[in-house]
Amino acid sequence: MTGGTFETTSPALPPAFEFGVATSAYQIEGAWNTDGKGPSIWDTFSHTPGKVAGDIPGDVACDSYHHYPLDLAALRELGVDGYRMSLSWSRLLPEGAGALNPAGVSYYDRVIDGLLEAGIRPNITLYHWDLPQALEDRGGWPNRDVAEWFADYAAKAGELFGDRVTRWSTLNEPIALWVGYALGGFAPGRTDPRAARQAMHNAMLAHGSGSEIGIVLDVWKRQPYSDSSADVALAQRGEDDGHRFFLDTLLGGGYSARLETRLHADGTFPEVHDDDLATIAAPIDYLGLNVYSRVVVNSKTQDPNTWAPSDPHPGGNFLDNGAEYYPRAVYEALEMVRDDYGWIGPVFITENGMPDGPHADPEHDEERIRYVRGFLEWIARAAAEGADVRGYYLWSLLDNYEWSAAFTQRFGLYRIDPETFARVPKDSARWYRDVIARHRAAR
Ligand code: BGC
């Protein structure tokens, strides 16, 4: 990678601040049925006609299963402190429970060892949306037994890799369960809101039942479009559904009265057993927050059930991809967990990034640089004001498989050469490398 030409920002981040990049198993690994891997709900879903863009499944994705040395080389080139990745549950346990798949274990051993040799800290997510299909066939996340299945899987992962991996997170964005079980937009493609809320509750129960140390939630703060009571109420509802459902039980002592009343009224309040709330509230060592932007809520144009972003609003500052550029979102998310939930412990920004827009140059991605710089500046400001924010993981290392959008959204610092699978740096990769190097030099 030859020198970057962009001016780099050196926000006043704490000296020990960690820079990293993030990916997830299904989005990069490919090899969906290789060497004994069992199918996951995403394999089934993406093979179902009409579910993902262009009907292209993630069978190959970035083929990291075969090309992980290229990923490791890119990570070294960037000089990141940490790499956030997830394990494919069904690569390790093809049936979801029971016998381990030795080839899967060996794959993750090689990746983890390669990271450690490069001085890069593995930061491992146990669940990034790819439930083993065998467990979906037994009822999936809405089945309370999932807490036990997950605890067994977590314990096995800990036994296998815990000697080398010191930072774990249990779940990535459990709100994806709503999309998968109520809206049908993600795997497993069910449309049962009651089952979905139970799945979300069970997922938090699974989180609390493991011996793990962090959890990753996504925060899309709602901004009412006007001060009309309809906009304000819809904004509250969006936050309740989107992140407060999880934060209320994790850090707030239980579901809020407002949430409980509404979910009872619409018949989706989950079955909660006596000890559930105590289990879910088991102490965590850090909170992971994924922050991309905010949602401006306009009750006249927005569907409260899908929270599709409302129409472009006046004063908006839009990226080429159509999303609002609102880097202050990260500052507001940090403020919210402190002020509303009293969380003053460590926070990692575990994801932040943007997909290229339709006019983007595949390699000269100035907009991504501006976007990331803006978020880093707001993180630095929060840190200067006392937030214990310890790291930033850019989404994503690679142009990878973007779920239902398949390959139509590209978030990477590196694009993938379709013939050779070479990881080709974009300008943002060079810029990020320089930001990291400067920060390291200033330590
Ligand atoms: C998810 C990633 C996804 C990214 C971009 C996050 O919500 O954790 O898997 O690719 O957003 O949409």
Boltz pocket constraint, residues with backbone or C-beta under 6 A from the ligand:
constraints:
  - pocket:
      binder: B
      contacts: [[A, 24], [A, 27], [A, 172], [A, 173], [A, 218], [A, 290], [A, 351], [A, 395], [A, 401], [A, 402], [A, 411]]
      max_distance: 6.0
